[in-house]
Amino acid sequence: MFHKLVQYHMVRSQVIKFVLVSITALLPILLVLNCSEEDTKESMSRVVELPWEGEVNSIPKILQQKNPVADPKAKKGGRIRIYSHQFPKSLNYYLDQFTTTARIFTSLYEPLTAYHPLTLETIPHLAKDWKISPDKKKFTFYLDANARWSDGKPVTADDVIFTYDTIMNPKNGTAVFRISLSRFLKPVKLDDLTVVFEAKEVHWNNFNDIASSIFILPKHHFEGKDFNKENMEFPVVSGPYKITEVKKNRYIKLERRGDWWQRAYPFNEGRNNFDQIVYKVYNEEAVALQAFKKGDIDIYPVYSAFVWVEEAKGEAFDKNWIAKQRIFNLKPIGFQGWAMNSRRPIFSDKRVREAMNLLVNRKLMIDKLAYGEYDPTNSYYPDFYLGGEKNPNQPTEFDIQKARKLLAEAGWKPNAEGILEKDGKPFQFSILDRDKKTEKYFTVFLENAKEVGIRASIDTLDLAAWSERVDKYDFDMTWAAWGSGIFKDPESQWLSKYADEEGQPNLPGLKIPEVDKLIEKQKTEFSVAKRNEILKQIDRIVYKEYPYVLLWHLPSTRLLYWQKYGMPSLPLGKYGDESFSSDYWWYDEEKDQKLTEVLSKKEKFIDYEAIVRWK
């Protein structure tokens, strides 16, 4: 898989690595049938919560406290139907790191530790406690004796070691996870509930990489099976949800487990409230939006400026039946852009890559095609500069004449037909895409490219074919969007050695020795502030190499949802995105009844905050 940027994406209040985020103003197109309400309208049976038979004193102390992000008024029950713009080719997060896959898989399986939703301090999960050796190379985890798989078997050290072995097996499509785990020796079992990891080298992220970034698998279920074929069925889980039904290209249903081993832990009060979560798949955004407006989808995150400005209006919005809410918090912000493959001779010259940037009129695209909704991106870590700190990177402004000059310096001269040539070969390339809706952006660029003598075309594939080719770096230029994280690790994104390993995030194939040295330097820096300063150095160097045509970013989350849900005062928490909703919101039956009444009378519903900011 190409799409595994080493990052930290907050999902289920834990830290998830390598998630390919939805592209702003861009949704992948899939040649599949649409989901209809007929698929999911059947009545639900209420989940019965079984009595917990454990000892209160066995619960780790911090998990005996209340969760400061959860609302004590939250109630269990009901359903939430979430729009998914693609059907995952796998629900196995180790094999496929798309957003929907990550959300589902992390509802089924759990890490050793989690992060406190406000302080980001490490808190227990499958492990009740841990010790770190003075040299920061040995990590001992003590598993919670209460932890159980859904078939009643205990979670043991054997499961942790099996998970490590599965990831490290070169026959499995888990290459991206092997980047971090390769820094460790094989873990050692001390007893059934104690396991020790020892690192080969000191790295600030060693603890996180094993404690909160790998999700433990049941050995007794997966052992002896071809892990690469474990894609849709996961009958043995440890998490708060289980899969009850998968209808390919239509929907995926999850049901809350009334026997989840942590159900009585006070810290989880107000979390995992929905009895059923349904991910409904629509291959076209227009069809999905109409389904949402009809009430067939409950929550609709908006990635398109056109939808937000032009489509999210009408009676349902005017009368507050549907909330249209822009939410600002401290969630990390990644970047998106057009990756240029420097492995190909045509983009191996930095001057050519800079010229491509100069041929892109971002201001026109943002103002005219994206309704002025976005901020131009001038950094690979744009959230460093949201608080007012000056970005040292000089923005690349649209300039055809300067682009011509750079191309000429790189040896590209116009022939008799006005087409640029070098060594007798014309300047022509293809743009690998996966959504015809993005053609309007590429068209602006292609017109400018044609003016200077470049021939370029768009090759649009379905998601699977596009992903397969990008994994093998079989492209000239392609649109990619990457998430970011609170604790940023640049290794897989920019380290030279990953430019030659298929399925890694270094899409442009960048190899910069100075960056490699800085990546090595940050590995042993445990101060986040000092590490971020190193990252800013890396950013300045990479930025001047023009590996991407950087586009734009959105410093908020745009949500549409029917007003039948309760939620905490901060709808997405301090660091969360739209996935926070399925974790902390709840179905409000009384509110839903009132909504039904005002709908029947065509009356206005209760007011809400259109803009919510973290305070």
C-alpha positions as CSV (number, residue, x, y, z in Angstrom):
1,M,0.0,0.0,0.0
2,F,1.4,3.4,-0.9
3,H,-0.8,5.3,1.5
4,K,0.9,4.9,4.8
5,L,2.3,8.2,5.9
6,V,3.8,7.7,9.3
7,Q,1.5,9.9,11.3
8,Y,-0.9,9.9,14.3
9,H,-4.5,10.2,13.4
10,M,-6.9,10.3,16.4
11,V,-9.4,7.6,16.0
12,R,-11.4,6.3,18.9
13,S,-9.2,8.5,21.2
14,Q,-6.3,6.3,20.4
15,V,-3.5,7.0,18.0
16,I,-3.7,5.4,14.6
17,K,-0.9,5.4,12.2
18,F,-0.8,5.7,8.4
19,V,-4.3,6.6,7.5
20,L,-4.9,8.0,4.0
21,V,-7.3,10.9,4.6
22,S,-10.2,11.9,2.4
23,I,-9.0,14.5,-0.1
24,T,-10.4,18.0,0.4
25,A,-12.7,18.8,-2.5
26,L,-11.9,15.3,-3.8
27,L,-13.8,12.1,-3.3
28,P,-12.7,8.8,-4.9
29,I,-15.1,7.3,-7.5
30,L,-16.0,3.7,-7.3
31,L,-17.8,1.7,-10.0
32,V,-20.3,0.2,-7.6
33,L,-24.0,0.1,-6.9
34,N,-25.4,2.6,-4.5
35,C,-26.6,1.8,-1.0
36,S,-30.3,2.3,-0.5
37,E,-32.4,2.6,2.6
38,E,-33.8,-0.8,1.7
39,D,-30.5,-2.2,2.8
40,T,-30.6,-0.9,6.4
41,K,-34.1,-0.1,7.3
42,E,-34.9,-3.2,9.3
43,S,-35.6,-2.8,13.0
44,M,-32.8,-3.2,15.5
45,S,-32.8,-5.3,18.6
46,R,-31.5,-3.5,21.6
47,V,-28.1,-4.6,22.8
48,V,-28.3,-6.2,26.3
49,E,-25.4,-5.2,28.5
50,L,-24.3,-8.2,30.5
51,P,-23.4,-7.8,34.2
52,W,-19.7,-7.3,34.7
53,E,-18.3,-9.8,37.2
54,G,-14.8,-8.3,37.8
55,E,-13.4,-6.6,40.8
56,V,-13.5,-2.8,40.9
57,N,-10.1,-2.8,42.4
58,S,-8.7,-4.6,39.4
59,I,-9.4,-1.6,37.2
60,P,-6.4,0.6,36.7
61,K,-6.8,3.7,38.8
62,I,-6.9,6.2,36.0
63,L,-9.6,4.2,34.3
64,Q,-11.6,4.4,37.5
65,Q,-12.0,8.1,36.9
66,K,-14.5,9.8,34.6
67,N,-13.6,10.6,31.0
68,P,-13.4,14.4,30.8
69,V,-14.4,14.5,27.2
70,A,-17.5,12.2,27.5
71,D,-20.9,13.5,28.6
72,P,-22.4,11.8,31.6
73,K,-25.8,12.4,30.1
74,A,-25.0,10.0,27.2
75,K,-27.3,7.0,26.8
76,K,-26.8,3.6,25.1
77,G,-28.9,2.5,22.2
78,G,-29.9,3.7,18.7
79,R,-28.1,3.8,15.5
80,I,-25.9,6.1,13.5
81,R,-25.5,5.7,9.7
82,I,-22.3,7.2,8.4
83,Y,-21.5,8.1,4.8
84,S,-18.5,6.2,3.3
85,H,-17.3,7.3,-0.1
86,Q,-15.7,4.0,-0.9
87,F,-16.1,0.4,-0.1
88,P,-12.8,-0.8,1.4
89,K,-10.9,-3.5,-0.4
90,S,-10.2,-4.9,3.0
91,L,-11.4,-4.3,6.6
92,N,-8.0,-5.5,7.8
93,Y,-6.2,-2.3,8.8
94,Y,-2.8,-4.0,8.6
95,L,-3.4,-4.6,4.9
96,D,-5.4,-1.5,3.9
97,Q,-5.1,1.9,5.7
98,F,-8.0,3.9,4.3
99,T,-10.1,5.9,6.7
100,T,-13.2,3.7,6.9
101,T,-11.0,0.6,7.4
102,A,-9.2,2.2,10.3
103,R,-12.4,3.3,12.0
104,I,-13.9,-0.2,11.7
105,F,-10.8,-2.2,12.6
106,T,-10.1,0.0,15.7
107,S,-13.6,-0.7,16.9
108,L,-12.8,-4.5,16.7
109,Y,-9.2,-4.6,18.0
110,E,-7.3,-2.7,20.7
111,P,-3.7,-1.5,21.5
112,L,-1.8,-2.0,24.7
113,T,-2.2,1.6,25.7
114,A,-4.2,4.6,24.7
115,Y,-3.9,8.4,25.0
116,H,-5.8,10.6,27.4
117,P,-8.2,12.7,25.2
118,L,-7.1,16.0,26.8
119,T,-3.6,15.6,28.2
120,L,-2.3,13.0,25.7
121,E,-0.7,11.2,28.6
122,T,-0.4,7.4,28.1
123,I,-3.2,5.5,29.8
124,P,-3.8,1.8,30.1
125,H,-5.8,-0.3,27.7
126,L,-5.0,-4.0,27.1
127,A,-2.0,-3.4,29.3
128,K,-2.8,-2.2,32.8
129,D,0.8,-1.1,33.5
130,W,4.3,-0.9,31.9
131,K,7.9,-0.2,32.8
132,I,10.6,1.5,30.7
133,S,14.2,0.8,31.4
134,P,16.6,3.6,32.3
135,D,18.3,3.3,28.9
136,K,14.9,3.7,27.1
137,K,15.4,0.4,25.2
138,K,13.4,-2.1,27.1
139,F,9.6,-2.0,27.6
140,T,7.8,-4.4,29.8
141,F,4.0,-4.6,29.6
142,Y,1.7,-6.1,32.2
143,L,-1.6,-7.2,30.5
144,D,-5.0,-6.5,32.2
145,A,-6.2,-9.8,33.6
146,N,-9.8,-8.7,32.7
147,A,-9.0,-8.5,29.0
148,R,-11.0,-11.1,27.0
149,W,-11.6,-12.0,23.4
150,S,-15.2,-12.2,22.3
151,D,-15.1,-16.0,22.6
152,G,-14.2,-15.7,26.2
153,K,-10.5,-16.6,26.0
154,P,-8.1,-14.2,27.8
155,V,-5.8,-11.8,25.9
156,T,-2.3,-13.0,26.6
157,A,1.4,-12.4,25.9
158,D,1.2,-15.0,23.2
159,D,-1.3,-12.8,21.3
160,V,1.1,-9.8,21.5
161,I,4.0,-11.9,20.2
162,F,1.8,-13.4,17.5
163,T,0.8,-9.9,16.3
164,Y,4.5,-8.9,16.1
165,D,5.3,-12.0,14.1
166,T,2.4,-11.4,11.8
167,I,3.5,-7.9,11.0
168,M,7.1,-8.8,10.6
169,N,6.4,-11.8,8.3
170,P,7.7,-10.5,4.9
171,K,5.0,-12.6,3.1
172,N,2.3,-10.4,4.6
173,G,1.3,-7.1,3.1
174,T,2.2,-5.3,6.3
175,A,5.4,-3.6,5.1
176,V,4.6,-0.1,6.4
177,F,4.2,-1.4,10.0
178,R,7.5,-3.2,9.7
179,I,9.3,0.2,9.4
180,S,8.9,0.9,13.1
181,L,8.8,-2.7,14.4
182,S,12.1,-3.5,12.7
183,R,13.7,-1.4,15.4
184,F,12.8,-4.2,17.9
185,L,14.0,-7.7,18.7
186,K,11.3,-10.3,18.9
187,P,9.3,-9.7,22.1
188,V,9.8,-12.2,25.0
189,K,7.1,-13.7,27.1
190,L,7.8,-13.7,30.9
191,D,4.5,-15.2,31.8
192,D,0.9,-15.3,30.3
193,L,0.3,-11.6,31.2
194,T,3.8,-10.1,30.8
195,V,5.7,-9.4,27.7
196,V,9.0,-7.5,27.0
197,F,10.0,-5.6,23.9
198,E,13.6,-4.6,23.5
199,A,14.7,-2.0,21.0
200,K,17.9,-2.3,19.0
201,E,18.3,1.5,19.1
202,V,17.0,4.4,21.0
203,H,14.1,6.3,19.3
204,W,11.7,8.8,20.8
205,N,8.8,6.9,19.3
206,N,9.7,3.4,20.3
207,F,7.3,3.2,23.2
208,N,4.4,4.6,21.1
209,D,5.1,2.3,18.2
210,I,4.5,-0.8,20.2
211,A,2.2,0.5,22.9
212,S,-0.5,2.5,21.0
213,S,0.1,1.9,17.3
214,I,-0.3,-1.9,16.9
215,F,-3.6,-3.6,17.5
216,I,-3.4,-7.0,19.1
217,L,-4.7,-10.0,17.2
218,P,-6.0,-13.3,18.7
219,K,-3.4,-16.0,18.0
220,H,-5.9,-18.8,18.4
221,H,-8.0,-17.5,15.6
222,F,-5.5,-16.3,13.0
223,E,-2.7,-18.8,13.5
224,G,-2.2,-21.1,10.5
225,K,-4.2,-18.8,8.1
226,D,-3.1,-16.7,5.2
227,F,-3.2,-13.3,6.8
228,N,-3.3,-11.6,3.4
229,K,-6.7,-13.2,2.8
230,E,-8.2,-12.1,6.2
231,N,-10.2,-9.2,4.8
232,M,-13.9,-9.1,5.7
233,E,-14.6,-11.5,8.5
234,F,-13.4,-11.1,12.1
235,P,-15.4,-13.3,14.3
236,V,-13.0,-13.1,17.3
237,V,-12.4,-9.5,18.6
238,S,-11.6,-7.7,21.8
239,G,-13.0,-4.3,21.1
240,P,-16.4,-2.7,21.9
241,Y,-17.9,-3.6,18.5
242,K,-18.3,-6.6,16.2
243,I,-19.2,-6.8,12.5
244,T,-22.7,-8.2,12.0
245,E,-23.1,-7.8,8.3
246,V,-21.1,-6.8,5.2
247,K,-22.8,-6.3,1.9
248,K,-20.2,-5.5,-0.7
249,N,-20.3,-2.1,-2.2
250,R,-23.4,-1.2,-0.1
251,Y,-22.8,-1.2,3.7
252,I,-20.9,-2.5,6.7
253,K,-22.8,-3.0,10.0
254,L,-21.3,-3.0,13.4
255,E,-23.0,-3.9,16.6
256,R,-22.0,-2.9,20.1
257,R,-20.9,-5.8,22.2
258,G,-22.8,-6.1,25.5
259,D,-20.0,-8.4,26.8
260,W,-17.1,-6.1,26.0
261,W,-14.5,-6.7,28.8
262,Q,-14.1,-2.9,29.6
263,R,-17.8,-2.1,29.6
264,A,-17.9,-1.4,33.3
265,Y,-14.7,0.7,33.5
266,P,-15.8,4.2,34.6
267,F,-13.5,5.9,32.1
268,N,-15.7,4.4,29.3
269,E,-18.9,5.8,30.6
270,G,-20.4,8.0,27.9
271,R,-18.4,6.3,25.1
272,N,-19.4,3.6,22.6
273,N,-23.0,4.5,22.9
274,F,-24.6,3.4,19.6
275,D,-26.0,-0.1,19.5
276,Q,-25.4,-0.1,15.8
277,I,-23.0,1.8,13.5
278,V,-23.6,1.5,9.8
279,Y,-21.1,2.7,7.1
280,K,-23.2,3.3,4.0
281,V,-21.4,3.3,0.7
282,Y,-22.3,5.5,-2.2
283,N,-20.1,5.6,-5.3
284,E,-21.2,9.2,-6.3
285,E,-21.2,12.1,-3.9
286,A,-24.4,13.6,-5.5
287,V,-26.3,10.4,-4.8
288,A,-25.0,10.2,-1.3
289,L,-26.0,13.8,-0.6
290,Q,-29.5,13.2,-1.8
291,A,-29.7,10.1,0.4
292,F,-28.5,12.2,3.4
293,K,-31.2,14.9,2.7
294,K,-33.8,12.1,2.6
295,G,-32.7,10.9,6.0
296,D,-31.0,7.7,4.8
297,I,-27.7,8.8,6.2
298,D,-27.4,10.5,9.6
299,I,-24.0,12.3,9.5
300,Y,-22.2,13.6,6.5
301,P,-18.7,15.0,6.7
302,V,-18.2,17.5,3.9
303,Y,-15.0,17.4,1.9
304,S,-16.2,19.4,-1.1
305,A,-16.4,23.2,-1.1
306,F,-19.2,22.9,-3.8
307,V,-21.3,20.8,-1.5
308,W,-20.8,23.0,1.5
309,V,-21.6,26.2,-0.3
310,E,-24.1,25.3,-3.0
311,E,-25.7,22.0,-1.9
312,A,-26.0,22.3,1.8
313,K,-29.0,24.6,1.8
314,G,-32.8,24.5,1.5
315,E,-35.7,24.0,3.9
316,A,-34.0,21.3,6.0
317,F,-31.1,23.6,6.7
318,D,-33.2,26.8,7.0
319,K,-35.4,25.2,9.6
320,N,-32.5,23.5,11.5
321,W,-33.7,20.0,10.9
322,I,-30.2,19.4,9.6
323,A,-27.2,21.1,11.4
324,K,-24.6,22.6,9.2
325,Q,-21.6,23.0,11.6
326,R,-18.0,24.1,11.1
327,I,-15.9,22.9,14.0
328,F,-12.4,24.2,14.9
329,N,-10.2,22.3,17.4
330,L,-6.6,21.2,17.6
331,K,-6.7,18.3,15.3
332,P,-3.5,17.8,13.3
333,I,-3.6,19.0,9.7
334,G,-1.8,17.2,6.9
335,F,-1.2,18.2,3.3
336,Q,-2.4,17.3,-0.2
337,G,-1.0,17.9,-3.6
338,W,0.2,16.4,-6.8
339,A,3.1,14.1,-6.3
340,M,5.7,14.2,-9.1
341,N,7.6,10.9,-9.5
342,S,11.3,11.9,-9.5
343,R,12.1,8.3,-10.4
344,R,10.9,9.2,-13.9
345,P,13.4,11.2,-16.0
346,I,10.9,13.8,-16.8
347,F,10.5,14.9,-13.1
348,S,14.1,14.1,-11.9
349,D,15.1,17.7,-12.3
350,K,14.2,20.1,-9.5
351,R,13.8,22.9,-11.9
352,V,11.1,21.0,-13.8
353,R,9.2,20.3,-10.6
354,E,9.4,23.9,-9.6
355,A,8.1,24.9,-13.0
356,M,5.1,22.6,-12.5
357,N,4.3,24.5,-9.3
358,L,4.6,27.8,-11.1
359,L,2.1,26.6,-13.7
360,V,-0.6,26.0,-11.0
361,N,-2.8,29.0,-10.3
362,R,-3.8,28.1,-6.8
363,K,-5.5,31.4,-6.1
364,L,-7.8,31.0,-9.1
365,M,-8.6,27.4,-8.1
366,I,-9.4,28.3,-4.5
367,D,-11.4,31.4,-5.3
368,K,-13.2,30.3,-8.4
369,L,-13.4,26.6,-8.2
370,A,-13.4,26.1,-4.4
371,Y,-15.4,29.1,-3.3
372,G,-12.6,30.6,-1.3
373,E,-13.0,27.9,1.3
374,Y,-9.4,26.9,1.7
375,D,-6.0,28.3,2.7
376,P,-3.1,27.6,0.4
377,T,-0.6,25.1,1.7
378,N,3.0,26.2,1.9
379,S,4.4,23.6,4.2
380,Y,4.4,19.9,4.6
381,Y,3.5,20.5,8.3
382,P,1.0,23.4,7.9
383,D,-0.4,23.1,11.5
384,F,3.0,24.4,12.8
385,Y,2.0,27.8,11.5
386,L,-1.7,28.0,12.5
387,G,-1.0,29.8,15.7
388,G,0.6,32.9,14.2
389,E,4.2,31.7,13.8
390,K,5.6,32.9,10.5
391,N,6.1,30.3,7.8
392,P,9.6,30.7,6.4
393,N,8.7,28.9,3.1
394,Q,8.2,31.4,0.3
395,P,4.8,30.7,-1.4
396,T,5.0,29.6,-5.0
397,E,2.9,32.1,-7.0
398,F,1.6,31.5,-10.5
399,D,4.2,32.6,-13.0
400,I,4.2,31.2,-16.6
401,Q,7.3,33.2,-17.7
402,K,9.4,32.0,-14.8
403,A,8.2,28.4,-15.5
404,R,9.3,28.8,-19.1
405,K,12.7,30.0,-18.0
406,L,13.3,27.1,-15.6
407,L,12.2,24.6,-18.2
408,A,14.7,26.1,-20.7
409,E,17.5,26.0,-18.1
410,A,16.6,22.3,-17.6
411,G,17.2,21.7,-21.3
412,W,13.6,21.8,-22.6
413,K,13.4,23.7,-25.8
414,P,10.4,24.3,-28.1
415,N,10.4,22.5,-31.5
416,A,8.9,23.7,-34.7
417,E,5.4,22.8,-33.4
418,G,6.0,24.6,-30.1
419,I,6.3,21.4,-28.1
420,L,9.1,21.2,-25.6
421,E,11.8,18.7,-26.4
422,K,15.0,17.4,-24.8
423,D,17.3,14.9,-26.4
424,G,14.8,14.5,-29.1
425,K,12.0,13.5,-26.7
426,P,8.8,15.6,-26.2
427,F,7.8,16.8,-22.8
428,Q,4.7,14.7,-22.2
429,F,3.3,12.9,-19.2
430,S,0.1,11.5,-17.7
431,I,-1.7,12.4,-14.5
432,L,-3.0,9.3,-12.7
433,D,-6.3,10.1,-11.1
434,R,-9.2,8.3,-9.4
435,D,-12.0,10.9,-9.6
436,K,-13.4,12.6,-12.6
437,K,-14.6,15.5,-10.4
438,T,-11.0,16.6,-10.0
439,E,-10.6,17.2,-13.7
440,K,-11.7,20.8,-13.3
441,Y,-8.6,21.5,-11.2
442,F,-6.3,19.6,-13.6
443,T,-7.8,21.4,-16.6
444,V,-6.7,24.8,-15.4
445,F,-3.2,23.4,-15.0
446,L,-3.3,21.6,-18.4
447,E,-4.2,24.8,-20.2
448,N,-1.2,26.5,-18.7
449,A,1.1,23.5,-19.4
450,K,-0.1,23.5,-23.0
451,E,0.8,27.2,-23.4
452,V,4.4,26.5,-22.6
453,G,4.6,23.4,-24.8
454,I,3.8,20.5,-22.5
455,R,1.6,17.7,-23.5
456,A,-0.2,16.1,-20.5
457,S,-3.2,13.8,-20.2
458,I,-5.4,12.5,-17.4
459,D,-5.7,8.7,-16.8
460,T,-8.6,8.0,-14.5
461,L,-8.8,4.6,-12.9
462,D,-11.0,3.0,-10.2
463,L,-9.6,3.0,-6.7
464,A,-8.2,-0.5,-6.7
465,A,-6.3,-0.1,-10.0
466,W,-5.1,3.4,-9.0
467,S,-3.8,2.1,-5.6
468,E,-2.0,-0.8,-7.2
469,R,-0.2,1.4,-9.7
470,V,0.8,4.0,-7.1
471,D,2.0,1.3,-4.7
472,K,4.5,0.3,-7.5
473,Y,5.3,4.0,-8.2
474,D,3.9,3.4,-11.7
475,F,2.8,7.0,-12.4
476,D,4.2,10.4,-13.5
477,M,2.0,12.6,-11.4
478,T,-0.9,11.8,-9.0
479,W,-3.0,13.5,-6.4
480,A,-2.4,12.3,-2.9
481,A,-3.6,13.6,0.5
482,W,-1.9,12.8,3.8
483,G,-3.1,13.1,7.3
484,S,-0.8,14.4,10.0
485,G,-0.4,13.8,13.7
486,I,0.3,15.5,17.0
487,F,3.6,13.6,17.3
488,K,5.1,13.7,13.8
489,D,7.6,11.2,12.6
490,P,9.1,12.1,9.1
491,E,10.9,8.8,8.6
492,S,8.7,6.9,6.2
493,Q,7.7,10.0,4.3
494,W,11.1,11.4,3.5
495,L,13.9,8.9,4.3
496,S,15.8,8.0,1.2
497,K,15.8,4.3,1.7
498,Y,12.0,4.1,1.4
499,A,12.1,5.7,-2.0
500,D,13.1,2.3,-3.5
501,E,10.8,0.1,-1.4
502,E,7.4,-0.4,-3.0
503,G,4.3,0.5,-1.0
504,Q,5.9,3.3,1.0
505,P,4.8,6.9,1.5
506,N,7.8,8.5,-0.3
507,L,5.8,8.8,-3.4
508,P,8.0,11.3,-5.2
509,G,11.1,9.1,-4.6
510,L,13.0,11.9,-2.8
511,K,16.5,11.2,-1.7
512,I,18.2,14.1,0.2
513,P,21.2,13.2,2.4
514,E,20.8,16.3,4.5
515,V,17.2,15.3,5.3
516,D,18.4,11.7,6.1
517,K,20.8,13.2,8.7
518,L,18.1,15.3,10.3
519,I,15.7,12.3,10.5
520,E,18.5,10.3,12.3
521,K,19.0,13.3,14.6
522,Q,15.4,13.6,15.6
523,K,15.2,9.9,16.5
524,T,16.9,10.4,19.8
525,E,15.3,13.7,20.7
526,F,12.6,13.2,23.4
527,S,11.7,16.8,23.6
528,V,8.6,17.5,21.4
529,A,9.5,21.1,21.0
530,K,13.1,20.4,19.9
531,R,11.9,17.6,17.6
532,N,9.5,20.0,16.0
533,E,12.3,22.4,15.3
534,I,14.1,19.6,13.5
535,L,11.0,18.9,11.5
536,K,10.8,22.6,10.5
537,Q,14.3,22.3,9.1
538,I,13.3,19.2,7.2
539,D,10.3,21.0,5.9
540,R,12.3,23.9,4.6
541,I,14.7,21.6,2.8
542,V,12.0,19.4,1.3
543,Y,9.9,22.4,0.3
544,K,12.7,23.7,-1.9
545,E,12.9,20.4,-3.7
546,Y,9.3,20.7,-5.0
547,P,8.4,17.0,-4.7
548,Y,4.7,18.0,-4.8
549,V,2.6,20.7,-6.2
550,L,1.2,21.7,-2.8
551,L,-2.5,22.7,-2.9
552,W,-4.6,23.8,0.0
553,H,-5.9,22.8,3.4
554,L,-8.9,23.4,5.6
555,P,-8.3,24.3,9.3
556,S,-11.7,23.0,10.4
557,T,-14.1,20.1,10.1
558,R,-17.3,20.6,8.2
559,L,-20.2,18.5,9.3
560,L,-23.9,18.0,8.3
561,Y,-26.1,15.9,10.6
562,W,-29.7,15.4,11.4
563,Q,-30.5,16.9,14.8
564,K,-31.4,13.7,16.6
565,Y,-28.2,13.2,18.5
566,G,-26.7,14.3,21.8
567,M,-23.1,15.2,22.0
568,P,-20.5,16.6,24.3
569,S,-20.1,20.4,24.5
570,L,-17.1,20.0,22.2
571,P,-18.7,17.9,19.4
572,L,-15.3,16.6,18.2
573,G,-13.3,16.8,21.3
574,K,-9.9,18.5,21.5
575,Y,-8.1,16.6,18.8
576,G,-10.8,14.6,17.0
577,D,-12.2,14.6,13.5
578,E,-15.6,13.3,12.4
579,S,-14.8,9.8,13.7
580,F,-15.3,11.2,17.2
581,S,-19.0,11.2,16.6
582,S,-19.4,7.4,16.5
583,D,-17.3,7.2,19.7
584,Y,-18.9,9.9,21.9
585,W,-22.2,11.0,20.5
586,W,-25.5,9.2,21.4
587,Y,-28.9,8.7,20.0
588,D,-31.4,11.1,21.8
589,E,-34.8,9.5,21.4
590,E,-36.7,12.5,22.9
591,K,-34.9,14.8,20.5
592,D,-35.7,12.5,17.6
593,Q,-39.4,12.5,18.5
594,K,-39.5,16.3,18.6
595,L,-37.7,16.4,15.2
596,T,-40.3,14.1,13.7
597,E,-43.0,16.4,15.0
598,V,-41.6,19.6,13.6
599,L,-40.9,17.8,10.3
600,S,-44.6,16.8,10.0
601,K,-45.6,20.4,10.7
602,K,-42.8,22.0,8.6
603,E,-41.8,24.0,11.7
604,K,-38.4,25.3,12.7
605,F,-36.3,23.1,15.0
606,I,-34.0,24.1,17.9
607,D,-31.0,26.4,17.2
608,Y,-27.5,25.2,17.3
609,E,-24.0,26.7,17.1
610,A,-23.0,27.0,13.4
611,I,-19.4,27.5,14.3
612,V,-17.8,25.8,17.3
613,R,-14.2,26.6,18.4
614,W,-12.0,24.9,20.9
615,K,-11.5,27.1,24.0
